Amino acid sequence: MNRWHKQYLFIKRNAEKLIFVLAALAATLAAGIIFARIEGAEQARLQQDLADAVLRFHVIANSDSSSDQELKIRVRDAVLDYFAEEMPESADASQAADWARRHTDEIEEAGRKALTRAGADETVNAAVTTCYFPDRTYGDLTFPAGNYEALRVEIGAAGGHNWWCVLYPNLCFLDSANAVMPNEGKQKLKNVLTEEEYSELSAASEFKISWFFW
């Protein structure tokens, strides 16, 4: 076997190996794309089912100054207290949203009173509207990003950081320092979602926590 023939066989063997590796990479990439599409479709389905089942709560501060951020918390607490005292038991998120629409004047008044007690005179505007929310973790549940119906409360110029929770079913923290969520609200959410969907919410939260500490 002459030198040129040996080189030819060497090149041929390596070319075959390269073709095999490239084919394997292409197959892996194709499988990854298919998996990502399936995963994306499942997330979209979960997000839509959640959007139909919850009413979220969004409070936007006048600015990012420490005083305006403190006022945001005062308005938040006043609105939550108003809901706890006045809103009747709702059968679903749609009923809760309808009730909030009918009582936006009272919600705004509750917020303004909280500001007045703190010596502030910013405006408070409330409306039930559809808002885009990024991925958000509430305790041990992670809600996927997407459009959700929400009670949106804007303070003054509404140019500061915001605060969020789920108003119906009530998933606003009982103890915000330790992220303690009402068990009643979690149970209501379980009742309107499938077992698989609820597990997906918990699994996403566990993954984020694991990744953070990794």
C-alpha positions as CSV (number, residue, x, y, z in Angstrom):
1,M,0.0,0.0,0.0
2,N,1.6,3.2,-1.1
3,R,1.8,6.5,0.9
4,W,-1.0,8.2,-1.1
5,H,-3.4,5.3,-0.6
6,K,-2.8,5.4,3.2
7,Q,-3.5,9.1,3.2
8,Y,-6.7,8.5,1.3
9,L,-7.9,5.9,3.8
10,F,-7.0,8.1,6.7
11,I,-8.9,11.1,5.2
12,K,-11.9,8.9,4.4
13,R,-12.1,7.4,7.9
14,N,-11.9,10.9,9.5
15,A,-14.5,12.3,7.1
16,E,-16.8,9.5,8.0
17,K,-16.3,10.2,11.7
18,L,-17.0,13.9,11.1
19,I,-20.1,13.2,9.1
20,F,-21.3,10.9,12.0
21,V,-20.6,13.7,14.6
22,L,-22.4,16.3,12.5
23,A,-25.4,14.0,12.0
24,A,-25.6,13.4,15.7
25,L,-25.4,17.1,16.4
26,A,-28.1,17.9,13.9
27,A,-30.4,15.2,15.4
28,T,-29.8,16.6,18.9
29,L,-30.5,20.1,17.7
30,A,-33.7,19.0,15.9
31,A,-34.8,17.2,19.0
32,G,-34.1,20.2,21.1
33,I,-36.1,22.5,18.8
34,I,-39.1,20.1,18.9
35,F,-38.8,19.8,22.7
36,A,-38.7,23.6,23.1
37,R,-41.7,24.0,20.8
38,I,-43.7,21.5,22.9
39,E,-42.5,23.1,26.1
40,G,-43.5,26.5,24.8
41,A,-46.9,25.2,23.8
42,E,-47.5,23.7,27.3
43,Q,-46.4,27.0,28.9
44,A,-48.8,29.0,26.7
45,R,-51.6,26.6,27.6
46,L,-50.8,26.8,31.3
47,Q,-50.6,30.6,31.1
48,Q,-54.0,30.9,29.4
49,D,-55.7,28.6,31.9
50,L,-54.2,30.7,34.7
51,A,-55.2,33.9,33.1
52,D,-58.8,32.6,33.1
53,A,-58.6,31.6,36.7
54,V,-57.0,34.5,38.5
55,L,-57.3,38.3,39.1
56,R,-53.9,39.8,39.7
57,F,-53.1,43.0,41.7
58,H,-50.6,45.6,40.5
59,V,-49.7,48.8,42.5
60,I,-47.3,51.3,40.9
61,A,-45.6,53.9,43.0
62,N,-45.3,57.6,42.1
63,S,-41.5,57.3,41.9
64,D,-38.6,55.2,43.3
65,S,-37.9,57.6,46.2
66,S,-38.0,55.9,49.6
67,S,-40.9,58.0,50.6
68,D,-43.0,57.1,47.5
69,Q,-42.1,53.5,47.9
70,E,-43.4,53.6,51.5
71,L,-46.6,55.3,50.3
72,K,-47.0,52.5,47.8
73,I,-47.1,49.9,50.6
74,R,-49.6,52.0,52.5
75,V,-51.9,52.2,49.5
76,R,-51.5,48.4,48.9
77,D,-52.5,47.6,52.4
78,A,-55.5,50.0,52.3
79,V,-56.8,48.4,49.1
80,L,-56.3,44.9,50.4
81,D,-58.1,45.8,53.6
82,Y,-60.9,47.2,51.6
83,F,-61.2,44.0,49.6
84,A,-61.1,41.8,52.7
85,E,-63.9,43.8,54.3
86,E,-66.1,44.6,51.4
87,M,-65.8,42.1,48.6
88,P,-68.4,39.3,48.8
89,E,-67.3,35.7,48.2
90,S,-66.8,35.2,44.5
91,A,-67.3,32.1,42.6
92,D,-64.5,32.8,40.1
93,A,-62.0,35.4,38.9
94,S,-64.5,36.9,36.4
95,Q,-66.9,37.7,39.2
96,A,-64.1,39.2,41.3
97,A,-63.0,41.4,38.4
98,D,-66.6,42.5,37.7
99,W,-67.0,43.5,41.4
100,A,-63.7,45.4,41.3
101,R,-64.9,47.3,38.2
102,R,-68.0,48.4,39.9
103,H,-66.1,49.6,42.9
104,T,-63.1,51.5,41.4
105,D,-64.3,54.7,43.0
106,E,-64.2,53.1,46.4
107,I,-60.9,51.5,45.8
108,E,-59.4,54.9,44.8
109,E,-60.9,56.5,47.9
110,A,-59.3,53.8,50.1
111,G,-56.0,54.6,48.5
112,R,-56.4,58.3,48.8
113,K,-57.3,58.1,52.5
114,A,-54.1,56.1,53.1
115,L,-52.1,58.8,51.4
116,T,-53.9,61.6,53.4
117,R,-53.1,59.9,56.7
118,A,-49.5,59.8,55.6
119,G,-49.5,63.5,54.7
120,A,-49.4,63.0,51.0
121,D,-51.7,64.3,48.3
122,E,-50.9,62.2,45.2
123,T,-53.7,61.0,43.0
124,V,-54.8,57.4,43.0
125,N,-56.3,55.8,39.9
126,A,-57.6,52.3,39.7
127,A,-58.9,50.2,36.8
128,V,-59.3,46.5,36.0
129,T,-57.3,46.0,32.8
130,T,-55.2,43.4,31.0
131,C,-51.5,43.7,31.8
132,Y,-48.4,41.9,30.7
133,F,-46.6,40.2,33.6
134,P,-43.2,38.7,33.4
135,D,-42.5,35.3,35.2
136,R,-43.3,35.9,38.8
137,T,-42.9,33.6,41.8
138,Y,-45.3,33.8,44.7
139,G,-44.0,31.7,47.6
140,D,-43.8,28.2,46.1
141,L,-45.7,29.0,42.9
142,T,-44.3,30.5,39.7
143,F,-46.7,32.1,37.2
144,P,-45.5,32.1,33.6
145,A,-45.2,35.4,31.7
146,G,-48.1,36.6,29.7
147,N,-51.2,38.8,29.7
148,Y,-53.4,38.6,32.8
149,E,-56.4,40.6,34.0
150,A,-55.5,42.7,36.9
151,L,-56.6,45.5,39.2
152,R,-54.1,48.2,38.4
153,V,-53.6,51.0,40.9
154,E,-51.4,53.9,39.9
155,I,-50.2,56.5,42.4
156,G,-49.4,60.0,41.1
157,A,-47.1,59.8,38.0
158,A,-46.8,56.0,38.4
159,G,-43.1,56.2,37.5
160,G,-41.7,54.0,40.3
161,H,-41.3,50.3,41.0
162,N,-44.4,48.3,41.4
163,W,-45.8,45.7,43.7
164,W,-47.7,42.6,42.6
165,C,-49.8,39.7,44.0
166,V,-52.8,37.6,43.1
167,L,-56.0,39.2,44.3
168,Y,-58.3,36.3,43.4
169,P,-57.9,33.6,44.7
170,N,-56.1,35.5,47.4
171,L,-52.4,34.7,47.2
172,C,-51.1,38.0,48.7
173,F,-48.6,37.2,51.4
174,L,-49.8,37.0,54.9
175,D,-46.2,37.5,56.0
176,S,-44.4,39.3,53.2
177,A,-41.0,39.0,55.0
178,N,-41.2,35.2,54.9
179,A,-43.4,34.8,51.8
180,V,-46.2,33.0,53.6
181,M,-49.3,32.6,51.4
182,P,-52.9,31.9,52.5
183,N,-53.7,28.2,52.3
184,E,-57.3,29.0,51.4
185,G,-56.1,30.9,48.2
186,K,-53.8,28.0,47.2
187,Q,-56.6,25.5,47.7
188,K,-59.0,27.6,45.5
189,L,-56.3,27.7,42.8
190,K,-55.9,23.9,43.0
191,N,-59.6,23.5,42.5
192,V,-59.7,25.4,39.2
193,L,-56.5,23.9,37.7
194,T,-55.8,20.3,36.9
195,E,-53.4,18.5,39.2
196,E,-50.8,18.5,36.4
197,E,-51.1,22.3,35.9
198,Y,-50.8,23.0,39.6
199,S,-47.7,20.7,39.8
200,E,-46.2,22.7,36.9
201,L,-46.5,25.9,38.9
202,S,-44.7,24.3,41.9
203,A,-42.1,22.6,39.7
204,A,-41.2,25.8,38.0
205,S,-40.7,27.5,41.4
206,E,-38.5,24.6,42.7
207,F,-36.4,24.8,39.6
208,K,-35.8,28.5,40.0
209,I,-34.9,28.1,43.7
210,S,-32.5,25.2,42.9
211,W,-30.8,27.1,40.1
212,F,-30.4,30.2,42.3
213,F,-28.6,28.2,45.0
214,W,-26.6,26.2,42.5
